[in-house]
């Protein structure tokens, strides 16, 4: 058995298989049944917000691409008129 001076915050147990085991001393808080549901709802909300952000970025990117293509066509038309 280890000296109590360094093993104070731990419970020490020697199990039948010969391995030493330490466990935290004191009460362990119980998990609530609704905690996993709350975490699931949070994960779904974060995923939903992420998809909205990604969809908004996709729409903005497509819009910018169309604007850039239109500006390129106008510049090419202006260049063709000034050269001709």
PyMOL commands that set and color helices and strands:
alter all, ss='L'
color gray80, all
select helices_A, chain A and resi 4-7+35-83
alter helices_A, ss='H'
color red, helices_A
select strands_A, chain A and resi 10-14+20-24
alter strands_A, ss='S'
color yellow, strands_A
deselect
rebuild
show_as cartoon
